[in-house]
Amino acid sequence: MSDTGDADPQQAATQAVIEVTTFANYLRRVVPVLLEDAEDTPEALIITLKDKNTIECMKKFLGDPQVPALFVQRMAAKDDTEVESGEGESDNVSYFITSEVQYTSSKANRYLSRSIQ
């Protein structure tokens, strides 16, 4: 009798559902519609999707059943003068993609960034 399940069960469990490049292209199309209210892909998102840490995070999300979610965070840096004058956001937008949740206070981050400058 031939056993058709010769593959290692652990290896089969960690196999990715789709390729990372296909998933990155999907995010490239979906994220701007959800977070930017636009159809074109911002340069900051393209740079983030090519980042080595982001690629590893996407691989983990696609291949590891213990990683149930992938978070895409859009961060817009505004100076107080821009907020007061009512100017729109320019190229001060960045993205962060991770599978881990980190709770931080935006107020604390703002004070920290001011003290570093």
Order of alpha helices (4+ residues) and beta strands (2+ residues): alpha-alpha-alpha-alpha-beta-alpha-beta-alpha
